[in-house]
Every structure is written in C-alpha cells, then in structure tokens.
Amino acid sequence: MKTRNILVTGGAGYIGSHACKALKQAGFCPVTYDNLSTGWADAVKFGPLEQGDLTDRVRLDQVFEKYQPLAVMHFGGLSDVAQSMREPGRYWHDNVAGSLALIEAMVAADCKNMVFSSTCATYGEQDGVMLDETCVQQPINAYGSSKKAIEDMLGNFAASDGMTNVIFRYFNVAGADPEAEIGEFHRPETHLVPLILDSIIGRRDALTIFGTDYDTPDGTCIRDYVHVSDLVDAHILGLEWLLAGKGGRVFNLGTGSGFSVKEVMDQAGSVTNREIPHVLGLRRAGDCTKLVSASQRAKAELGWSPDRSDMAQMIGDAWRWHQSGHYEG
C-alpha cells in the first residue's frame, strides 16, 4: 500500500506536532517541514523531519519531489500579535511571502489540497458579535492582516490553478496531548495558559495581566478557548473532506464560550491548587476586547465536536505536561 504522505509545515511547533500525532493515528505519514526557529526537533515524533524555510523554493521543490504528498497542512509562520505590531515586515515576509512560495511549489508539484491554519484575528474588533464565517474580516494587527492575505491568495490560486482549500479560523488554543507526549512550549512564551503555569512553578517571576480596563465584567479581555486535541481532530476531518472531493470551505473553530484572563487564572488556581503570582500591566496594542466563535458550520458539516474543550480539562492536560518535563529537558 502506498504511503499517504501529508506535508505539515510548522510540524515541530505546538499545534503542528499535535496534528502530526493525529495524522499518524489516522493512517497518514506526517512529513514535518520546519526551520526550527520556533519549533522543536524533539516534538517531531510521528514522521520524518525536513528542515527548511518556507521562503526557500528550491528546498520546497526537493521535499515535494521526495514525498509527493497528497495534501499540505499549513501551520508554519509567525503568530505573536504584539510582535506583529512592532515588526509588521516580518509577518508580511515570513507569513505571506513564505505562503506564496509554498503555494507555488504545490502547484508545480500538482499537489492541490491544503488545510490552512488561519485565525479569528482576521475578524478584528467586533465586540458583542458572535463571530461566524460570514462576518466581515477587518483585522487590526499585522498578524491578522497577513493571515487574511493568505486566505485571499488561496482564493486566487483556487480560481487560477484549481487548488482546493479548507481554511480553519480558530480562536485561542490551549491544553496538551492527554498522554503528555507533546505539549505547548514557545520561545518566547506568549500564550496565557503556559504563562500561568510557568508562573506557578517559578519558571517566571509573575504573570503580567495586560489591561484591566476593558469593557468586560472583570475588566480583562475575553477569549474563546479550544483544546488542541479538538482542534487537530477538526484538521483531520478537514483533510478527509478535501480528499473526498467536497471542495473548498471555511470553518471557525471555537466553543462559543468566552473566558476572561482572570477567569482562566481562577480555573488554573483551582486545578493546580496553587497561587498565581501576577502583576497588572497596560493593554497591548492590537488586542481585541472580546473574541468568541460561532462554530455551528464545523459541527454540522464536518461532524466536529470539541469534547475536551472544558477549561478545567484544558488546564489539567497542560499542567500534566508541564510537570512531566518539556523540550528544554
């Protein structure tokens, strides 16, 4: 039986490594393509690693020729909102120019199926709106703008070259592999749950709460959180959708419930039975007040169900992995 290779850009990162495990369990061979600038070679456990940069077209062509993948899962790129406000050029270069090189390599290799990791940041500031796939996209930071540009690019190549794409716009991702085989670790760390857990175990002095004057019940911004295992389950369903020839589609991935920063902290304190050292800071440029998803389309059409996306479950899985050690040893 021919190996069913799937090229996973960013497969050494947080979400990409979990996707590789899910792909392996679903009978595919995940081929990680990563420059390891933010990912970890130790996270590549479920298939081969090909080191390279998304902007390196020659290297991409070599990898496509070697593995002849059925599809691409595209997680590669930069994703720090605050950094994107300071250094927008990096986001247009790494995310947009890198994705263009990848898409052109796919077309040249006659690989026409992509599952693309997009973001709710493409919607921008739309407080009080339950965001669904029909909402206007009006990003307010370079990260969201770069992801929207890639979505637009995919649409252009679908029209010109017959590419078929499933685009997932997802909300805040949290948790870790329930078996603690892989987990969440960034350099530098920017995500709320691991920052809280780092503060608890003393890896950092204190958590900084960026902004306490938002128009929310407790003054801190609100986000919709989805368990990383649920998220990658959706990616497998999206891949199967493409391979079944069902055509291009956009799906939001969230739970429809929002948690403020302080509410996440309270849950983490309850799960770990620890105090959370913290300090109050100013708002960060580019942060929205509230982002909550309506994900009925994914549930109705893909049959997706975010079964593990209970906040206590997400923090519990992350805490278990945090205590078991990570890629720094």
N, C-alpha and C positions, 0 to 999 in steps of 0.2 A: 504494500500500500504506500502510495506517495506521501511524503511528509507534507503536512499542511502548515507551511510557514506563514507567520504573521510578523511583519516588521513593527517593532514597538519603539518609536522614538521617545527618548526620556525614560526608557525602561529601567534605569538604575535609580530613578527618583521614587518619591513616596507613592504616588498613585500608580505610576508606571510599573513598579515592582509588584504591587498587588495585582495589577492587570495581568502581568506575566504568570503569576501563580494561577489565576483564574483561567487563563488560556490553556495552560498545561493541563489543568484538571478537566477542561472541556475537550481535550484531544488534539489541541493545536501545538505547534512548536513556536514559542515566542523568541524572536531574534531581537535582542536589545541593540539599539543604535543610540549611543550616548557619548558626549565628550567628557563626561565625569566632572564638569565644572561645578555642578551642584548635586550630582548623584553619587552613588557609592558602588564600587565594583562588588563589594560584599553582598549587596542586595540582589545581584544577578545570580539567581539560584536555579532557574527553571528552564534555561535555554542558553544558547551562545551569546556572547557579548562581542559586538563590533564597535570599536571605539572610533569616533569621528564627529565632525561638526556638521550641523545642518546646512551651513553655507558652503560646504565643500562638495561641489557637484561631482567631481571625479571620484571621491570616496563613496558617495551615494550610489553612483553608477556601478561601482565594483560590488557593493553589497547587494544591489538588486539583481545583478547578473549571477552572483554566487547562490542566492537563496530563492529567487523567483517567488516572492511572497504572493499569497492570494489577496492580501489587503494590508493596509497600514493602520495602526493605531497611533495617532499623533499626540503625544503628551509633551514633547520637547519644547523648551523655551523658558523665558523668564516670567515670574508671576508675583512679584512683590509690588503692591500698589504704591507704597511710599517711595520706593526706589524709582518707579516709573515716572513719578512726578519730578524727581531730581534729575534723572538721566533718561529722558524720553528717547534719545537717539539709540540707546542700547536696545530698547524694546522694538523700535522700527527695524533695526538691523537684525537682531537675533530672532525675533518672532516672525516678522513679516518677510524679510529677505530670506531667512532660513526656510520658511514655509514655501516660498516661491521656488527655491532650489529643489526642495523635496517634491513638490507637486510636478515640476518639470521632469524630474528623474522618474517619477511614477508614470507619467505619460510616455516617456521614452521606453520604459520597460513594459508597457502595456499592462500596468497594474492600476486599475481604475476604481478601486474601492477604498475609501478612507473613513475611519471613525475618528472624529476630531474632538479634542478636548477644548471646548470653549468655556465661557464664563458668564455668570449673571452680571458681571461688571459692564457688559455691553449695554445693559439697560439704563445705567446711570442712576440719577437721583429721582425716584418716583415714589415718594413716601405715601403710604396709605393705599397703595395699589398691590393687589395680589398678582404677582408677575406671571404671565403665561407667554407662550411662544408668539402671540400676536402683538404683544406690547412693543411700542416704538423703541428702537435702540438709539440711545443718546449718551454714550459713555462720557465720563467726566475725568478720566485719567488715561495716561498713555497705555497702560496695560489693557484696559477695556477697549481702547481705540485700536490697538494692534490686533486683538482677537476679532473684533468686528471686521477689520480689513481682511483678515484671513478668511473669514466666512464669505465676504464679498468675492474674494479671489476664487474660492472653491465654486461659487456660483458661476463665475465667468468660465472656469475650466469645465464645469458640467455642461455648459452650453456649447463650448467650442470643441471639446475632446471627449465628451461622453463620460466624464467622471461621475461617480455616484457616491454621495457622502451622507453619513449620519452625523449630525452635529449635536453634541450634548452641551447645553449651557447649565453649568451646575453652580451650586451655592457653596457654602463653606463645608469642607471635607474634614472629618475627624475620625478618631479611632485607629485601630491597628488590626492586623491579622489576628483572628481569635486564637490561633495556635501560637502566637507570639514569635512566628518565624521571621517576620519582617514588620516594620513599623514606620512611624513618622519621625524623620530627623532631617533638618535642613541646616545649611550653613550659609549665612547666619539664620538662626531660627526666627521666624516671623509669625507663626500660627499660634492662636490663642491657647489651645489645649496643651500642646507640648511646652509652651512658655509657662503656663501654670504649674505643670508637673516639674519642670526644671526648677522653678522657684521653691516648690515643696521639698525637693531633695537637695537643695543647696547648690545646684549647678549654676544658678544665677542668684544675685542678692535679693531681687524683688521683681515682681511683675509690675509693669507700668500700664495703667489704665489710661488710654489715650482719649480723653474727652469725657466729662461728666455732666455736660450741659446740653446734650441732645434732647430733642423733643420726644422723649420716651418716658415710661413710668418711673424709671430709676436714674435717668439721665445718661445712661450708657447706650451705645449703638446696638442694634438688634440684627441678628443674622439667623438664617435657616441653615441647620447643620445636618449633613447626611453621612452615614457611616461609610468608610472607604470600601468595605466589603460589598455593601449595597451598590455603591457607585460602579464598581468594576463588574458586578453582575449585570448592570444595565449595558455596559460596554460589550459584554459577550452577547447579549440579546441584540444589540445594535449590529454587531458583526454578522450574526446569523440572519438578521433582517436583510443586510446587503447581499450576502451570499445566496439568499433565496430569491434575489432579483426584485425586491419590493420597492426599490427606488430611493431617492434622497428624502431625508426628513430631518427636522429639527425637534429636539426634545429638551425640556427643562428637567433637571433632576434635583429635587428637594423634598421636604416633608410637608410643607405648608404651615409649619410651626416655627416661630421665631424665639430665640433666646438672647437676652441681653448679656453683655460682658459680665455683669455682676451675677446674673442667674447662672451662667456657666461656672463662675467661681464658686458659688454656693453648692452646686451639684458636685464639683470636684472636691470641695471640703468634706461633703457627706460621704462620697465614695472612698476617699483615701483616709478619712478621719484625721486630717492634718490641717493646720493653719496655713494660709497662703500669704506670705509676705508680699505687700504691694505698695505702690506709690501712685499718686494721681498726677497725670500729665495733661498737656494740651492736646486738642484734636490734631490729627494728622491730615495734611492736605490730601484730597482725593477720596476720603472716606465718606460713604453714604450713611444716612441715619438708620434706615431700615431696608433690608432686602429679604423678602420671603417669597418662596416659589409656589406656583400652582403647577403640579406635575401630573395632572389627570391624563394628559396625552400619553405619557410614557406608561402609565398604569393600564390605560385602555388598549393601546395599540401594541406595546411590547410585552404586556403582562408583567411589568416590573412592580415589585413590592419592596419598599425599604424596611424590611423586617427588623434589622439590627439598629435602626437609627433612633433609638431611645437615648437621651443624653447620658443617663447613668451607664448604659451599656457601652456607649462610645468611650466615655472616660475610663470605665473599668478595663476595657480592652487595651486602651492606650497606656494605662497605669501598669498593667501586667507586663507589657512590652518594655516600658521604661525601666521597670525593676529587673528585667532579665538581662540587661546589657544592650548595647547598640553598636553601630559600625565604628565607633571610636575605640571600642574594646573595653 
